């Protein structure tokens, strides 16, 4: 299951109750597109291994 599917109920609640757009709700929850998420994961892994300066 993707991260966005995991947070679908939270996104719906933010959209309905606070009037946020889907993108705004995802931003509030810290959810990014898959490509952005993959990039962040790779950068974090590299930093933890000391490969990133």
DSSP file (Angstrom, degrees, kcal/mol; ACC not computed):
  #  RESIDUE AA STRUCTURE BP1 BP2  ACC     N-H-->O    O-->H-N    N-H-->O    O-->H-N    TCO  KAPPA ALPHA  PHI   PSI    X-CA   Y-CA   Z-CA
    1    1 A X              0   0    0      0, 0.0     2,-0.1     0, 0.0     5,-0.0   0.000 360.0 360.0 360.0 135.1    0.0    0.0    0.0
    2    2 A X     >  -     0   0    0      1,-0.1     4,-1.7     4,-0.0     3,-0.2  -0.338 360.0-111.4 -78.3 163.4    1.4    3.4   -0.9
    3    3 A X  H  > S+     0   0    0      1,-0.2     4,-1.6     2,-0.2    -1,-0.1   0.880 117.2  55.2 -62.0 -38.7    1.8    6.1    1.6
    4    4 A X  H  4 S+     0   0    0      1,-0.2    -1,-0.2     2,-0.2     7,-0.2   0.875 106.6  50.8 -64.5 -36.4   -1.0    8.2    0.1
    5    5 A X  H >4 S+     0   0    0      1,-0.2     3,-1.0     2,-0.2     4,-0.3   0.857 106.7  55.4 -67.8 -34.0   -3.4    5.3    0.4
    6    6 A X  H 3< S+     0   0    0     -4,-1.7     3,-0.3     1,-0.2    -1,-0.2   0.867 114.2  39.6 -64.5 -36.9   -2.5    5.0    4.0
    7    7 A X  T 3X S+     0   0    0     -4,-1.6     4,-2.6     1,-0.2    -1,-0.2   0.211  81.6 111.6 -98.7  13.9   -3.4    8.6    4.7
    8    8 A X  H <> S+     0   0    0     -3,-1.0     4,-2.6     1,-0.2    -1,-0.2   0.889  78.4  48.5 -58.2 -43.3   -6.5    8.7    2.5
    9    9 A X  H  > S+     0   0    0     -3,-0.3     4,-2.4    -4,-0.3    -1,-0.2   0.910 112.1  48.9 -64.9 -41.3   -8.9    9.1    5.4
   10   10 A X  H  > S+     0   0    0      2,-0.2     4,-2.3     1,-0.2    -2,-0.2   0.898 111.6  49.8 -65.0 -39.7   -6.8   11.9    6.9
   11   11 A X  H  X S+     0   0    0     -4,-2.6     4,-2.4     2,-0.2    -2,-0.2   0.936 111.0  49.4 -63.2 -46.4   -6.6   13.7    3.5
   12   12 A X  H  X S+     0   0    0     -4,-2.6     4,-2.8     1,-0.2     5,-0.3   0.899 110.4  50.6 -59.8 -41.8  -10.4   13.4    3.1
   13   13 A X  H  X>S+     0   0    0     -4,-2.4     4,-2.8     2,-0.2     5,-0.6   0.922 111.1  47.7 -64.7 -43.3  -11.0   14.8    6.6
   14   14 A X  H  X5S+     0   0    0     -4,-2.3     6,-1.4     1,-0.2     4,-1.4   0.900 114.5  47.5 -63.9 -39.5   -8.7   17.8    6.0
   15   15 A X  H  X5S+     0   0    0     -4,-2.4     4,-0.8     4,-0.2    -2,-0.2   0.944 119.8  36.9 -65.7 -48.3  -10.4   18.4    2.7
   16   16 A X  H  <5S+     0   0    0     -4,-2.8    -2,-0.2    -5,-0.2    -3,-0.2   0.931 126.0  33.5 -72.9 -47.5  -14.0   18.1    4.0
   17   17 A X  H  <5S+     0   0    0     -4,-2.8    -3,-0.2    -5,-0.3    -2,-0.2   0.793 130.8  29.6 -86.4 -28.7  -13.7   19.7    7.5
   18   18 A X  H  <<S-     0   0    0     -4,-1.4    -3,-0.2    -5,-0.6    -1,-0.2   0.515  99.7-123.6-108.4  -6.9  -11.1   22.4    6.8
   19   19 A X     <  +     0   0    0     -4,-0.8    -4,-0.2    -5,-0.3     2,-0.2   0.749  56.0 153.6  73.6  23.4  -11.8   23.1    3.2
   20   20 A X        -     0   0    0     -6,-1.4    -1,-0.2    -9,-0.1     2,-0.1  -0.496  46.0-114.6 -82.0 154.0   -8.3   22.3    2.0
   21   21 A X     >  -     0   0    0     -2,-0.2     4,-2.6     1,-0.1     5,-0.2  -0.392  33.6-104.6 -75.9 166.4   -7.5   21.1   -1.5
   22   22 A X  H  > S+     0   0    0      1,-0.2     4,-2.4     2,-0.2     5,-0.2   0.901 123.5  49.4 -60.0 -40.9   -6.0   17.6   -1.8
   23   23 A X  H  > S+     0   0    0      2,-0.2     4,-2.2     1,-0.2    -1,-0.2   0.899 111.0  49.1 -66.0 -41.0   -2.6   19.1   -2.4
   24   24 A X  H  > S+     0   0    0      2,-0.2     4,-2.4     1,-0.2    -2,-0.2   0.907 111.2  50.0 -64.6 -41.0   -2.8   21.3    0.6
   25   25 A X  H  X S+     0   0    0     -4,-2.6     4,-1.8     2,-0.2    -2,-0.2   0.919 110.5  49.3 -63.4 -43.7   -3.9   18.4    2.8
   26   26 A X  H  X>S+     0   0    0     -4,-2.4     5,-3.1     1,-0.2     4,-0.6   0.892 110.6  51.0 -62.7 -38.8   -1.0   16.3    1.5
   27   27 A X  H ><5S+     0   0    0     -4,-2.2     3,-0.9     1,-0.2    -2,-0.2   0.910 108.0  52.1 -64.5 -42.1    1.4   19.1    2.3
   28   28 A X  H 3<5S+     0   0    0     -4,-2.4    -1,-0.2     1,-0.2    -2,-0.2   0.846 112.5  46.0 -61.5 -34.2   -0.1   19.5    5.8
   29   29 A X  H 3<5S-     0   0    0     -4,-1.8    -1,-0.2    -5,-0.2    -2,-0.2   0.523 116.0-115.5 -86.4  -6.3    0.5   15.7    6.4
   30   30 A X  T <<5 +     0   0    0     -3,-0.9     2,-0.5    -4,-0.6    -3,-0.2   0.759  65.0 147.4  78.4  24.4    4.0   15.9    4.9
   31   31 A X      < +     0   0    0     -5,-3.1    -1,-0.3    -6,-0.2     2,-0.2  -0.815  21.7 179.7 -97.4 131.4    3.1   13.6    2.0
   32   32 A X        -     0   0    0     -2,-0.5   -28,-0.1     1,-0.2    -5,-0.0  -0.687  37.6 -73.5-120.3 174.5    4.9   14.3   -1.3
   33   33 A X     >  -     0   0    0     -2,-0.2     4,-2.6     1,-0.1     5,-0.2  -0.236  50.0-105.7 -64.3 162.0    4.8   12.7   -4.7
   34   34 A X  H  > S+     0   0    0      1,-0.2     4,-2.8     2,-0.2     5,-0.2   0.881 120.6  52.2 -57.7 -41.5    6.4    9.3   -5.1
   35   35 A X  H  > S+     0   0    0      2,-0.2     4,-2.2     1,-0.2    -1,-0.2   0.922 111.4  46.3 -63.9 -44.0    9.4   10.8   -7.0
   36   36 A X  H  > S+     0   0    0      2,-0.2     4,-2.4     1,-0.2    -2,-0.2   0.907 113.2  50.0 -63.7 -41.6   10.0   13.3   -4.2
   37   37 A X  H  X S+     0   0    0     -4,-2.6     4,-2.4     2,-0.2    -2,-0.2   0.916 109.9  49.8 -64.0 -44.0    9.6   10.7   -1.6
   38   38 A X  H  X S+     0   0    0     -4,-2.8     4,-2.5     1,-0.2    -1,-0.2   0.908 110.9  50.6 -60.9 -42.3   12.1    8.3   -3.3
   39   39 A X  H  X S+     0   0    0     -4,-2.2     4,-2.5     1,-0.2    -2,-0.2   0.917 110.7  48.5 -62.3 -44.2   14.6   11.2   -3.6
   40   40 A X  H  X S+     0   0    0     -4,-2.4     4,-2.3     2,-0.2    -1,-0.2   0.895 111.1  50.6 -64.1 -39.9   14.3   12.0    0.1
   41   41 A X  H  X S+     0   0    0     -4,-2.4     4,-2.6     2,-0.2    -2,-0.2   0.939 112.0  46.9 -62.9 -47.0   14.7    8.3    1.0
   42   42 A X  H  X S+     0   0    0     -4,-2.5     4,-2.6     1,-0.2    -2,-0.2   0.913 112.6  49.6 -61.9 -43.3   17.9    8.0   -1.1
   43   43 A X  H  X S+     0   0    0     -4,-2.5     4,-2.3     2,-0.2    -1,-0.2   0.898 112.1  48.4 -63.7 -40.0   19.3   11.2    0.3
   44   44 A X  H  X S+     0   0    0     -4,-2.3     4,-2.5     2,-0.2    -2,-0.2   0.921 111.7  48.9 -65.6 -44.4   18.7   10.1    3.9
   45   45 A X  H  X S+     0   0    0     -4,-2.6     4,-1.7     1,-0.2    -2,-0.2   0.918 112.4  48.4 -62.0 -43.0   20.2    6.7    3.3
   46   46 A X  H  X>S+     0   0    0     -4,-2.6     5,-2.7     1,-0.2     6,-0.9   0.910 111.5  50.0 -63.2 -42.1   23.3    8.3    1.7
   47   47 A X  H ><5S+     0   0    0     -4,-2.3     3,-0.9     1,-0.2    -1,-0.2   0.901 109.8  50.7 -64.0 -40.7   23.6   10.7    4.6
   48   48 A X  H 3<5S+     0   0    0     -4,-2.5    -1,-0.2     1,-0.2    -2,-0.2   0.824 111.7  47.8 -66.5 -30.5   23.4    7.9    7.1
   49   49 A X  H 3<5S-     0   0    0     -4,-1.7    -1,-0.2    -5,-0.2    -2,-0.2   0.486 116.0-115.9 -88.5  -2.6   26.1    6.0    5.3
   50   50 A X  T <<5S+     0   0    0     -3,-0.9    -3,-0.2    -4,-0.5    -2,-0.1   0.687  83.6 118.1  78.8  18.2   28.3    9.0    5.1
   51   51 A X      < +     0   0    0     -5,-2.7     2,-0.4    -6,-0.2    -4,-0.2   0.736  57.6  74.1 -87.1 -24.1   28.2    9.2    1.4
   52   52 A X              0   0    0     -6,-0.9    -2,-0.0    -9,-0.1    -9,-0.0  -0.750 360.0 360.0 -93.3 133.9   26.6   12.6    1.2
   53   53 A X              0   0    0     -2,-0.4    -1,-0.1     0, 0.0    -6,-0.0   0.466 360.0 360.0 -94.6 360.0   28.8   15.6    2.0
